[in-house]
Amino acid sequence: MFNKLKNINEQLLNIYQDNEPERVKQNLIKLVFQNPNCFFEIDINIAYSILRDLKIPETELKTVYLELIDSKNYRNN
């Protein structure tokens, strides 16, 4: 799921090339995504905000978030 979100972020960066506020948001998300364990370390409200900025439907937010913080997805560095 994390890689899927990174791909969505890249696509949105391309789409928002001429929309500075949205491009800035997507660039910040890209920086957060440099840490593959970011969803384990950030507040749930921030995580949901990121998912919304990535256009994840409201009805899927909880499911996606729970998958992202599943212990099997934690990566040892």
PDB file with SEQRES, HELIX, SHEET and CRYST1 records, atoms N, CA, C and O in Angstrom:
SEQRES   1 A   77  MET PHE ASN LYS LEU LYS ASN ILE ASN GLU GLN LEU LEU          
SEQRES   2 A   77  ASN ILE TYR GLN ASP ASN GLU PRO GLU ARG VAL LYS GLN          
SEQRES   3 A   77  ASN LEU ILE LYS LEU VAL PHE GLN ASN PRO ASN CYS PHE          
SEQRES   4 A   77  PHE GLU ILE ASP ILE ASN ILE ALA TYR SER ILE LEU ARG          
SEQRES   5 A   77  ASP LEU LYS ILE PRO GLU THR GLU LEU LYS THR VAL TYR          
SEQRES   6 A   77  LEU GLU LEU ILE ASP SER LYS ASN TYR ARG ASN ASN              
HELIX    1 AA1 PHE A    2  ILE A   15  1                                  14    
HELIX    2 AA2 GLU A   20  VAL A   32  1                                  13    
HELIX    3 AA3 CYS A   38  GLU A   41  1                                   4    
HELIX    4 AA4 ILE A   44  ASP A   53  1                                  10    
HELIX    5 AA5 GLU A   58  GLU A   60  5                                   3    
HELIX    6 AA6 LEU A   61  LEU A   68  1                                   8    
HELIX    7 AA7 SER A   71  ASN A   73  5                                   3    
CRYST1    1.000    1.000    1.000  90.00  90.00  90.00 P 1           1          
ATOM      1  N   MET A   1       0.827  -1.196   0.000  1.00  0.00           N  
ATOM      2  CA  MET A   1       0.000   0.000   0.000  1.00  0.00           C  
ATOM      3  C   MET A   1       0.873   1.262   0.000  1.00  0.00           C  
ATOM      4  O   MET A   1       0.568   2.242  -0.680  1.00  0.00           O  
ATOM      5  N   PHE A   2       1.970   1.219   0.781  1.00  0.00           N  
ATOM      6  CA  PHE A   2       2.835   2.395   0.853  1.00  0.00           C  
ATOM      7  C   PHE A   2       3.374   2.758  -0.530  1.00  0.00           C  
ATOM      8  O   PHE A   2       3.399   3.932  -0.900  1.00  0.00           O  
ATOM      9  N   ASN A   3       3.798   1.764  -1.282  1.00  0.00           N  
ATOM     10  CA  ASN A   3       4.316   2.041  -2.637  1.00  0.00           C  
ATOM     11  C   ASN A   3       3.217   2.587  -3.543  1.00  0.00           C  
ATOM     12  O   ASN A   3       3.475   3.444  -4.388  1.00  0.00           O  
ATOM     13  N   LYS A   4       2.008   2.100  -3.372  1.00  0.00           N  
ATOM     14  CA  LYS A   4       0.885   2.620  -4.153  1.00  0.00           C  
ATOM     15  C   LYS A   4       0.674   4.103  -3.850  1.00  0.00           C  
ATOM     16  O   LYS A   4       0.434   4.901  -4.756  1.00  0.00           O  
ATOM     17  N   LEU A   5       0.764   4.462  -2.575  1.00  0.00           N  
ATOM     18  CA  LEU A   5       0.601   5.866  -2.187  1.00  0.00           C  
ATOM     19  C   LEU A   5       1.728   6.732  -2.743  1.00  0.00           C  
ATOM     20  O   LEU A   5       1.502   7.873  -3.146  1.00  0.00           O  
ATOM     21  N   LYS A   6       2.940   6.185  -2.762  1.00  0.00           N  
ATOM     22  CA  LYS A   6       4.063   6.932  -3.341  1.00  0.00           C  
ATOM     23  C   LYS A   6       3.827   7.180  -4.826  1.00  0.00           C  
ATOM     24  O   LYS A   6       4.155   8.251  -5.337  1.00  0.00           O  
ATOM     25  N   ASN A   7       3.262   6.200  -5.518  1.00  0.00           N  
ATOM     26  CA  ASN A   7       2.945   6.373  -6.942  1.00  0.00           C  
ATOM     27  C   ASN A   7       1.854   7.419  -7.146  1.00  0.00           C  
ATOM     28  O   ASN A   7       1.936   8.234  -8.065  1.00  0.00           O  
ATOM     29  N   ILE A   8       0.844   7.398  -6.302  1.00  0.00           N  
ATOM     30  CA  ILE A   8      -0.215   8.410  -6.387  1.00  0.00           C  
ATOM     31  C   ILE A   8       0.384   9.795  -6.180  1.00  0.00           C  
ATOM     32  O   ILE A   8       0.041  10.739  -6.890  1.00  0.00           O  
ATOM     33  N   ASN A   9       1.271   9.910  -5.215  1.00  0.00           N  
ATOM     34  CA  ASN A   9       1.939  11.182  -4.944  1.00  0.00           C  
ATOM     35  C   ASN A   9       2.695  11.672  -6.173  1.00  0.00           C  
ATOM     36  O   ASN A   9       2.614  12.851  -6.518  1.00  0.00           O  
ATOM     37  N   GLU A  10       3.418  10.794  -6.827  1.00  0.00           N  
ATOM     38  CA  GLU A  10       4.165  11.172  -8.039  1.00  0.00           C  
ATOM     39  C   GLU A  10       3.209  11.628  -9.152  1.00  0.00           C  
ATOM     40  O   GLU A  10       3.478  12.605  -9.850  1.00  0.00           O  
ATOM     41  N   GLN A  11       2.109  10.918  -9.304  1.00  0.00           N  
ATOM     42  CA  GLN A  11       1.125  11.300 -10.319  1.00  0.00           C  
ATOM     43  C   GLN A  11       0.528  12.669 -10.021  1.00  0.00           C  
ATOM     44  O   GLN A  11       0.362  13.491 -10.923  1.00  0.00           O  
ATOM     45  N   LEU A  12       0.209  12.910  -8.762  1.00  0.00           N  
ATOM     46  CA  LEU A  12      -0.374  14.200  -8.385  1.00  0.00           C  
ATOM     47  C   LEU A  12       0.645  15.332  -8.537  1.00  0.00           C  
ATOM     48  O   LEU A  12       0.271  16.455  -8.873  1.00  0.00           O  
ATOM     49  N   LEU A  13       1.915  15.049  -8.294  1.00  0.00           N  
ATOM     50  CA  LEU A  13       2.948  16.060  -8.525  1.00  0.00           C  
ATOM     51  C   LEU A  13       2.949  16.491  -9.994  1.00  0.00           C  
ATOM     52  O   LEU A  13       3.096  17.674 -10.299  1.00  0.00           O  
ATOM     53  N   ASN A  14       2.786  15.538 -10.886  1.00  0.00           N  
ATOM     54  CA  ASN A  14       2.728  15.861 -12.317  1.00  0.00           C  
ATOM     55  C   ASN A  14       1.453  16.634 -12.666  1.00  0.00           C  
ATOM     56  O   ASN A  14       1.492  17.590 -13.441  1.00  0.00           O  
ATOM     57  N   ILE A  15       0.344  16.220 -12.098  1.00  0.00           N  
ATOM     58  CA  ILE A  15      -0.931  16.878 -12.382  1.00  0.00           C  
ATOM     59  C   ILE A  15      -0.928  18.319 -11.880  1.00  0.00           C  
ATOM     60  O   ILE A  15      -1.468  19.211 -12.534  1.00  0.00           O  
ATOM     61  N   TYR A  16      -0.324  18.539 -10.726  1.00  0.00           N  
ATOM     62  CA  TYR A  16      -0.366  19.861 -10.090  1.00  0.00           C  
ATOM     63  C   TYR A  16       0.838  20.742 -10.417  1.00  0.00           C  
ATOM     64  O   TYR A  16       1.175  21.632  -9.636  1.00  0.00           O  
ATOM     65  N   GLN A  17       1.478  20.516 -11.536  1.00  0.00           N  
ATOM     66  CA  GLN A  17       2.645  21.324 -11.904  1.00  0.00           C  
ATOM     67  C   GLN A  17       2.335  22.816 -11.938  1.00  0.00           C  
ATOM     68  O   GLN A  17       3.185  23.635 -11.590  1.00  0.00           O  
ATOM     69  N   ASP A  18       1.133  23.170 -12.351  1.00  0.00           N  
ATOM     70  CA  ASP A  18       0.758  24.578 -12.475  1.00  0.00           C  
ATOM     71  C   ASP A  18      -0.115  25.079 -11.322  1.00  0.00           C  
ATOM     72  O   ASP A  18      -0.670  26.176 -11.392  1.00  0.00           O  
ATOM     73  N   ASN A  19      -0.232  24.287 -10.282  1.00  0.00           N  
ATOM     74  CA  ASN A  19      -1.044  24.650  -9.123  1.00  0.00           C  
ATOM     75  C   ASN A  19      -0.125  24.653  -7.899  1.00  0.00           C  
ATOM     76  O   ASN A  19       0.057  23.630  -7.240  1.00  0.00           O  
ATOM     77  N   GLU A  20       0.442  25.810  -7.614  1.00  0.00           N  
ATOM     78  CA  GLU A  20       1.485  25.876  -6.580  1.00  0.00           C  
ATOM     79  C   GLU A  20       1.051  25.375  -5.206  1.00  0.00           C  
ATOM     80  O   GLU A  20       1.791  24.597  -4.604  1.00  0.00           O  
ATOM     81  N   PRO A  21      -0.106  25.773  -4.675  1.00  0.00           N  
ATOM     82  CA  PRO A  21      -0.476  25.276  -3.336  1.00  0.00           C  
ATOM     83  C   PRO A  21      -0.569  23.743  -3.273  1.00  0.00           C  
ATOM     84  O   PRO A  21      -0.107  23.128  -2.312  1.00  0.00           O  
ATOM     85  N   GLU A  22      -1.161  23.145  -4.286  1.00  0.00           N  
ATOM     86  CA  GLU A  22      -1.275  21.680  -4.311  1.00  0.00           C  
ATOM     87  C   GLU A  22       0.083  21.024  -4.537  1.00  0.00           C  
ATOM     88  O   GLU A  22       0.381  19.983  -3.951  1.00  0.00           O  
ATOM     89  N   ARG A  23       0.894  21.631  -5.379  1.00  0.00           N  
ATOM     90  CA  ARG A  23       2.236  21.092  -5.647  1.00  0.00           C  
ATOM     91  C   ARG A  23       3.083  21.123  -4.372  1.00  0.00           C  
ATOM     92  O   ARG A  23       3.822  20.179  -4.091  1.00  0.00           O  
ATOM     93  N   VAL A  24       2.975  22.201  -3.610  1.00  0.00           N  
ATOM     94  CA  VAL A  24       3.726  22.308  -2.357  1.00  0.00           C  
ATOM     95  C   VAL A  24       3.303  21.198  -1.394  1.00  0.00           C  
ATOM     96  O   VAL A  24       4.150  20.568  -0.760  1.00  0.00           O  
ATOM     97  N   LYS A  25       1.988  20.957  -1.286  1.00  0.00           N  
ATOM     98  CA  LYS A  25       1.487  19.881  -0.421  1.00  0.00           C  
ATOM     99  C   LYS A  25       2.057  18.531  -0.850  1.00  0.00           C  
ATOM    100  O   LYS A  25       2.519  17.746  -0.022  1.00  0.00           O  
ATOM    101  N   GLN A  26       2.018  18.277  -2.149  1.00  0.00           N  
ATOM    102  CA  GLN A  26       2.507  16.992  -2.639  1.00  0.00           C  
ATOM    103  C   GLN A  26       4.016  16.846  -2.439  1.00  0.00           C  
ATOM    104  O   GLN A  26       4.502  15.744  -2.185  1.00  0.00           O  
ATOM    105  N   ASN A  27       4.754  17.943  -2.551  1.00  0.00           N  
ATOM    106  CA  ASN A  27       6.192  17.886  -2.296  1.00  0.00           C  
ATOM    107  C   ASN A  27       6.478  17.593  -0.826  1.00  0.00           C  
ATOM    108  O   ASN A  27       7.418  16.865  -0.506  1.00  0.00           O  
ATOM    109  N   LEU A  28       5.670  18.159   0.065  1.00  0.00           N  
ATOM    110  CA  LEU A  28       5.834  17.853   1.490  1.00  0.00           C  
ATOM    111  C   LEU A  28       5.534  16.380   1.775  1.00  0.00           C  
ATOM    112  O   LEU A  28       6.233  15.732   2.553  1.00  0.00           O  
ATOM    113  N   ILE A  29       4.497  15.870   1.142  1.00  0.00           N  
ATOM    114  CA  ILE A  29       4.166  14.445   1.299  1.00  0.00           C  
ATOM    115  C   ILE A  29       5.317  13.593   0.781  1.00  0.00           C  
ATOM    116  O   ILE A  29       5.671  12.585   1.393  1.00  0.00           O  
ATOM    117  N   LYS A  30       5.892  13.989  -0.327  1.00  0.00           N  
ATOM    118  CA  LYS A  30       7.032  13.242  -0.882  1.00  0.00           C  
ATOM    119  C   LYS A  30       8.187  13.203   0.124  1.00  0.00           C  
ATOM    120  O   LYS A  30       8.850  12.176   0.268  1.00  0.00           O  
ATOM    121  N   LEU A  31       8.425  14.306   0.812  1.00  0.00           N  
ATOM    122  CA  LEU A  31       9.475  14.334   1.835  1.00  0.00           C  
ATOM    123  C   LEU A  31       9.142  13.394   2.997  1.00  0.00           C  
ATOM    124  O   LEU A  31      10.011  12.673   3.486  1.00  0.00           O  
ATOM    125  N   VAL A  32       7.898  13.406   3.430  1.00  0.00           N  
ATOM    126  CA  VAL A  32       7.468  12.507   4.510  1.00  0.00           C  
ATOM    127  C   VAL A  32       7.672  11.054   4.083  1.00  0.00           C  
ATOM    128  O   VAL A  32       8.096  10.217   4.879  1.00  0.00           O  
ATOM    129  N   PHE A  33       7.368  10.769   2.827  1.00  0.00           N  
ATOM    130  CA  PHE A  33       7.456   9.397   2.314  1.00  0.00           C  
ATOM    131  C   PHE A  33       8.885   8.890   2.160  1.00  0.00           C  
ATOM    132  O   PHE A  33       9.089   7.720   1.838  1.00  0.00           O  
ATOM    133  N   GLN A  34       9.862   9.737   2.381  1.00  0.00           N  
ATOM    134  CA  GLN A  34      11.249   9.260   2.353  1.00  0.00           C  
ATOM    135  C   GLN A  34      11.499   8.280   3.494  1.00  0.00           C  
ATOM    136  O   GLN A  34      12.419   7.464   3.430  1.00  0.00           O  
ATOM    137  N   ASN A  35      10.683   8.363   4.528  1.00  0.00           N  
ATOM    138  CA  ASN A  35      10.755   7.430   5.650  1.00  0.00           C  
ATOM    139  C   ASN A  35       9.679   6.374   5.440  1.00  0.00           C  
ATOM    140  O   ASN A  35       8.492   6.676   5.567  1.00  0.00           O  
ATOM    141  N   PRO A  36      10.068   5.142   5.121  1.00  0.00           N  
ATOM    142  CA  PRO A  36       9.057   4.107   4.859  1.00  0.00           C  
ATOM    143  C   PRO A  36       8.201   3.766   6.078  1.00  0.00           C  
ATOM    144  O   PRO A  36       7.158   3.128   5.937  1.00  0.00           O  
ATOM    145  N   ASN A  37       8.625   4.179   7.266  1.00  0.00           N  
ATOM    146  CA  ASN A  37       7.851   3.941   8.483  1.00  0.00           C  
ATOM    147  C   ASN A  37       7.097   5.184   8.943  1.00  0.00           C  
ATOM    148  O   ASN A  37       6.676   5.267  10.097  1.00  0.00           O  
ATOM    149  N   CYS A  38       6.930   6.135   8.053  1.00  0.00           N  
ATOM    150  CA  CYS A  38       6.345   7.422   8.449  1.00  0.00           C  
ATOM    151  C   CYS A  38       4.982   7.275   9.106  1.00  0.00           C  
ATOM    152  O   CYS A  38       4.686   8.005  10.052  1.00  0.00           O  
ATOM    153  N   PHE A  39       4.151   6.367   8.644  1.00  0.00           N  
ATOM    154  CA  PHE A  39       2.808   6.250   9.212  1.00  0.00           C  
ATOM    155  C   PHE A  39       2.819   5.676  10.626  1.00  0.00           C  
ATOM    156  O   PHE A  39       1.842   5.814  11.362  1.00  0.00           O  
ATOM    157  N   PHE A  40       3.919   5.035  11.003  1.00  0.00           N  
ATOM    158  CA  PHE A  40       4.066   4.556  12.379  1.00  0.00           C  
ATOM    159  C   PHE A  40       4.472   5.691  13.311  1.00  0.00           C  
ATOM    160  O   PHE A  40       4.335   5.578  14.529  1.00  0.00           O  
ATOM    161  N   GLU A  41       4.969   6.774  12.743  1.00  0.00           N  
ATOM    162  CA  GLU A  41       5.562   7.839  13.545  1.00  0.00           C  
ATOM    163  C   GLU A  41       4.744   9.127  13.586  1.00  0.00           C  
ATOM    164  O   GLU A  41       5.016   9.994  14.416  1.00  0.00           O  
ATOM    165  N   ILE A  42       3.762   9.271  12.720  1.00  0.00           N  
ATOM    166  CA  ILE A  42       2.994  10.512  12.691  1.00  0.00           C  
ATOM    167  C   ILE A  42       1.629  10.321  13.341  1.00  0.00           C  
ATOM    168  O   ILE A  42       1.111   9.207  13.422  1.00  0.00           O  
ATOM    169  N   ASP A  43       1.063  11.419  13.798  1.00  0.00           N  
ATOM    170  CA  ASP A  43      -0.253  11.429  14.412  1.00  0.00           C  
ATOM    171  C   ASP A  43      -1.313  10.956  13.410  1.00  0.00           C  
ATOM    172  O   ASP A  43      -1.207  11.207  12.210  1.00  0.00           O  
ATOM    173  N   ILE A  44      -2.321  10.279  13.921  1.00  0.00           N  
ATOM    174  CA  ILE A  44      -3.386   9.749  13.060  1.00  0.00           C  
ATOM    175  C   ILE A  44      -4.070  10.857  12.259  1.00  0.00           C  
ATOM    176  O   ILE A  44      -4.440  10.642  11.104  1.00  0.00           O  
ATOM    177  N   ASN A  45      -4.241  12.033  12.853  1.00  0.00           N  
ATOM    178  CA  ASN A  45      -4.902  13.137  12.141  1.00  0.00           C  
ATOM    179  C   ASN A  45      -4.066  13.613  10.962  1.00  0.00           C  
ATOM    180  O   ASN A  45      -4.605  13.943   9.905  1.00  0.00           O  
ATOM    181  N   ILE A  46      -2.771  13.648  11.141  1.00  0.00           N  
ATOM    182  CA  ILE A  46      -1.878  14.022  10.039  1.00  0.00           C  
ATOM    183  C   ILE A  46      -1.900  12.938   8.965  1.00  0.00           C  
ATOM    184  O   ILE A  46      -1.919  13.234   7.770  1.00  0.00           O  
ATOM    185  N   ALA A  47      -1.896  11.688   9.401  1.00  0.00           N  
ATOM    186  CA  ALA A  47      -1.954  10.577   8.441  1.00  0.00           C  
ATOM    187  C   ALA A  47      -3.225  10.659   7.600  1.00  0.00           C  
ATOM    188  O   ALA A  47      -3.172  10.507   6.379  1.00  0.00           O  
ATOM    189  N   TYR A  48      -4.364  10.899   8.245  1.00  0.00           N  
ATOM    190  CA  TYR A  48      -5.616  11.019   7.507  1.00  0.00           C  
ATOM    191  C   TYR A  48      -5.580  12.208   6.554  1.00  0.00           C  
ATOM    192  O   TYR A  48      -6.108  12.134   5.445  1.00  0.00           O  
ATOM    193  N   SER A  49      -4.969  13.286   6.976  1.00  0.00           N  
ATOM    194  CA  SER A  49      -4.848  14.465   6.116  1.00  0.00           C  
ATOM    195  C   SER A  49      -4.024  14.146   4.872  1.00  0.00           C  
ATOM    196  O   SER A  49      -4.369  14.553   3.763  1.00  0.00           O  
ATOM    197  N   ILE A  50      -2.947  13.421   5.071  1.00  0.00           N  
ATOM    198  CA  ILE A  50      -2.111  13.008   3.932  1.00  0.00           C  
ATOM    199  C   ILE A  50      -2.921  12.132   2.988  1.00  0.00           C  
ATOM    200  O   ILE A  50      -2.883  12.324   1.773  1.00  0.00           O  
ATOM    201  N   LEU A  51      -3.646  11.179   3.538  1.00  0.00           N  
ATOM    202  CA  LEU A  51      -4.453  10.285   2.693  1.00  0.00           C  
ATOM    203  C   LEU A  51      -5.511  11.071   1.926  1.00  0.00           C  
ATOM    204  O   LEU A  51      -5.780  10.776   0.761  1.00  0.00           O  
ATOM    205  N   ARG A  52      -6.108  12.061   2.568  1.00  0.00           N  
ATOM    206  CA  ARG A  52      -7.086  12.904   1.866  1.00  0.00           C  
ATOM    207  C   ARG A  52      -6.407  13.698   0.745  1.00  0.00           C  
ATOM    208  O   ARG A  52      -6.954  13.825  -0.350  1.00  0.00           O  
ATOM    209  N   ASP A  53      -5.221  14.225   1.023  1.00  0.00           N  
ATOM    210  CA  ASP A  53      -4.486  14.968  -0.007  1.00  0.00           C  
ATOM    211  C   ASP A  53      -4.088  14.069  -1.181  1.00  0.00           C  
ATOM    212  O   ASP A  53      -3.869  14.549  -2.293  1.00  0.00           O  
ATOM    213  N   LEU A  54      -3.999  12.769  -0.922  1.00  0.00           N  
ATOM    214  CA  LEU A  54      -3.705  11.804  -1.990  1.00  0.00           C  
ATOM    215  C   LEU A  54      -4.977  11.292  -2.659  1.00  0.00           C  
ATOM    216  O   LEU A  54      -4.940  10.366  -3.470  1.00  0.00           O  
ATOM    217  N   LYS A  55      -6.106  11.914  -2.303  1.00  0.00           N  
ATOM    218  CA  LYS A  55      -7.408  11.623  -2.923  1.00  0.00           C  
ATOM    219  C   LYS A  55      -7.941  10.235  -2.592  1.00  0.00           C  
ATOM    220  O   LYS A  55      -8.692   9.658  -3.379  1.00  0.00           O  
ATOM    221  N   ILE A  56      -7.563   9.692  -1.441  1.00  0.00           N  
ATOM    222  CA  ILE A  56      -8.145   8.429  -0.991  1.00  0.00           C  
ATOM    223  C   ILE A  56      -9.582   8.731  -0.549  1.00  0.00           C  
ATOM    224  O   ILE A  56      -9.796   9.652   0.240  1.00  0.00           O  
ATOM    225  N   PRO A  57     -10.553   7.989  -1.034  1.00  0.00           N  
ATOM    226  CA  PRO A  57     -11.956   8.251  -0.666  1.00  0.00           C  
ATOM    227  C   PRO A  57     -12.176   8.125   0.843  1.00  0.00           C  
ATOM    228  O   PRO A  57     -11.574   7.275   1.499  1.00  0.00           O  
ATOM    229  N   GLU A  58     -13.037   8.974   1.378  1.00  0.00           N  
ATOM    230  CA  GLU A  58     -13.349   8.973   2.817  1.00  0.00           C  
ATOM    231  C   GLU A  58     -13.724   7.577   3.317  1.00  0.00           C  
ATOM    232  O   GLU A  58     -13.345   7.179   4.418  1.00  0.00           O  
ATOM    233  N   THR A  59     -14.467   6.848   2.500  1.00  0.00           N  
ATOM    234  CA  THR A  59     -14.936   5.525   2.919  1.00  0.00           C  
ATOM    235  C   THR A  59     -13.799   4.515   3.052  1.00  0.00           C  
ATOM    236  O   THR A  59     -13.976   3.463   3.666  1.00  0.00           O  
ATOM    237  N   GLU A  60     -12.644   4.822   2.488  1.00  0.00           N  
ATOM    238  CA  GLU A  60     -11.505   3.899   2.524  1.00  0.00           C  
ATOM    239  C   GLU A  60     -10.403   4.338   3.481  1.00  0.00           C  
ATOM    240  O   GLU A  60      -9.436   3.602   3.680  1.00  0.00           O  
ATOM    241  N   LEU A  61     -10.527   5.511   4.072  1.00  0.00           N  
ATOM    242  CA  LEU A  61      -9.448   6.057   4.908  1.00  0.00           C  
ATOM    243  C   LEU A  61      -9.048   5.117   6.042  1.00  0.00           C  
ATOM    244  O   LEU A  61      -7.864   4.829   6.222  1.00  0.00           O  
ATOM    245  N   LYS A  62     -10.016   4.645   6.795  1.00  0.00           N  
ATOM    246  CA  LYS A  62      -9.703   3.791   7.948  1.00  0.00           C  
ATOM    247  C   LYS A  62      -9.019   2.501   7.513  1.00  0.00           C  
ATOM    248  O   LYS A  62      -8.024   2.092   8.111  1.00  0.00           O  
ATOM    249  N   THR A  63      -9.545   1.863   6.479  1.00  0.00           N  
ATOM    250  CA  THR A  63      -8.973   0.612   5.993  1.00  0.00           C  
ATOM    251  C   THR A  63      -7.538   0.806   5.521  1.00  0.00           C  
ATOM    252  O   THR A  63      -6.657   0.014   5.853  1.00  0.00           O  
ATOM    253  N   VAL A  64      -7.309   1.859   4.749  1.00  0.00           N  
ATOM    254  CA  VAL A  64      -5.962   2.139   4.233  1.00  0.00           C  
ATOM    255  C   VAL A  64      -5.015   2.439   5.392  1.00  0.00           C  
ATOM    256  O   VAL A  64      -3.897   1.925   5.436  1.00  0.00           O  
ATOM    257  N   TYR A  65      -5.461   3.267   6.321  1.00  0.00           N  
ATOM    258  CA  TYR A  65      -4.612   3.619   7.454  1.00  0.00           C  
ATOM    259  C   TYR A  65      -4.243   2.383   8.273  1.00  0.00           C  
ATOM    260  O   TYR A  65      -3.081   2.199   8.636  1.00  0.00           O  
ATOM    261  N   LEU A  66      -5.226   1.543   8.560  1.00  0.00           N  
ATOM    262  CA  LEU A  66      -4.953   0.336   9.347  1.00  0.00           C  
ATOM    263  C   LEU A  66      -3.974  -0.590   8.627  1.00  0.00           C  
ATOM    264  O   LEU A  66      -3.138  -1.230   9.265  1.00  0.00           O  
ATOM    265  N   GLU A  67      -4.076  -0.659   7.327  1.00  0.00           N  
ATOM    266  CA  GLU A  67      -3.120  -1.474   6.571  1.00  0.00           C  
ATOM    267  C   GLU A  67      -1.714  -0.878   6.670  1.00  0.00           C  
ATOM    268  O   GLU A  67      -0.734  -1.608   6.824  1.00  0.00           O  
ATOM    269  N   LEU A  68      -1.623   0.433   6.583  1.00  0.00           N  
ATOM    270  CA  LEU A  68      -0.318   1.096   6.645  1.00  0.00           C  
ATOM    271  C   LEU A  68       0.377   0.912   7.983  1.00  0.00           C  
ATOM    272  O   LEU A  68       1.604   0.836   8.039  1.00  0.00           O  
ATOM    273  N   ILE A  69      -0.399   0.838   9.068  1.00  0.00           N  
ATOM    274  CA  ILE A  69       0.219   0.705  10.393  1.00  0.00           C  
ATOM    275  C   ILE A  69       0.227  -0.739  10.899  1.00  0.00           C  
ATOM    276  O   ILE A  69       0.529  -0.987  12.066  1.00  0.00           O  
ATOM    277  N   ASP A  70      -0.096  -1.671  10.038  1.00  0.00           N  
ATOM    278  CA  ASP A  70      -0.014  -3.086  10.406  1.00  0.00           C  
ATOM    279  C   ASP A  70       1.457  -3.418  10.662  1.00  0.00           C  
ATOM    280  O   ASP A  70       2.325  -3.040   9.875  1.00  0.00           O  
ATOM    281  N   SER A  71       1.733  -4.115  11.748  1.00  0.00           N  
ATOM    282  CA  SER A  71       3.119  -4.410  12.135  1.00  0.00           C  
ATOM    283  C   SER A  71       3.897  -5.149  11.047  1.00  0.00           C  
ATOM    284  O   SER A  71       5.122  -5.039  10.988  1.00  0.00           O  
ATOM    285  N   LYS A  72       3.218  -5.887  10.201  1.00  0.00           N  
ATOM    286  CA  LYS A  72       3.939  -6.605   9.126  1.00  0.00           C  
ATOM    287  C   LYS A  72       4.530  -5.643   8.100  1.00  0.00           C  
ATOM    288  O   LYS A  72       5.395  -6.026   7.313  1.00  0.00           O  
ATOM    289  N   ASN A  73       4.066  -4.399   8.108  1.00  0.00           N  
ATOM    290  CA  ASN A  73       4.572  -3.410   7.157  1.00  0.00           C  
ATOM    291  C   ASN A  73       5.698  -2.552   7.734  1.00  0.00           C  
ATOM    292  O   ASN A  73       6.238  -1.692   7.038  1.00  0.00           O  
ATOM    293  N   TYR A  74       6.053  -2.779   8.992  1.00  0.00           N  
ATOM    294  CA  TYR A  74       7.152  -2.016   9.582  1.00  0.00           C  
ATOM    295  C   TYR A  74       8.477  -2.508   8.998  1.00  0.00           C  
ATOM    296  O   TYR A  74       8.734  -3.709   8.922  1.00  0.00           O  
ATOM    297  N   ARG A  75       9.290  -1.568   8.599  1.00  0.00           N  
ATOM    298  CA  ARG A  75      10.570  -1.932   7.983  1.00  0.00           C  
ATOM    299  C   ARG A  75      11.712  -1.601   8.931  1.00  0.00           C  
ATOM    300  O   ARG A  75      11.839  -0.472   9.405  1.00  0.00           O  
ATOM    301  N   ASN A  76      12.540  -2.602   9.201  1.00  0.00           N  
ATOM    302  CA  ASN A  76      13.740  -2.354  10.009  1.00  0.00           C  
ATOM    303  C   ASN A  76      14.789  -1.738   9.119  1.00  0.00           C  
ATOM    304  O   ASN A  76      15.067  -2.229   8.025  1.00  0.00           O  
ATOM    305  N   ASN A  77      15.365  -0.664   9.599  1.00  0.00           N  
ATOM    306  CA  ASN A  77      16.384   0.028   8.778  1.00  0.00           C  
ATOM    307  C   ASN A  77      17.753  -0.535   8.993  1.00  0.00           C  
ATOM    308  O   ASN A  77      18.715  -0.069   8.383  1.00  0.00           O  
TER     309      ASN A  77                                                      
END                                                                             
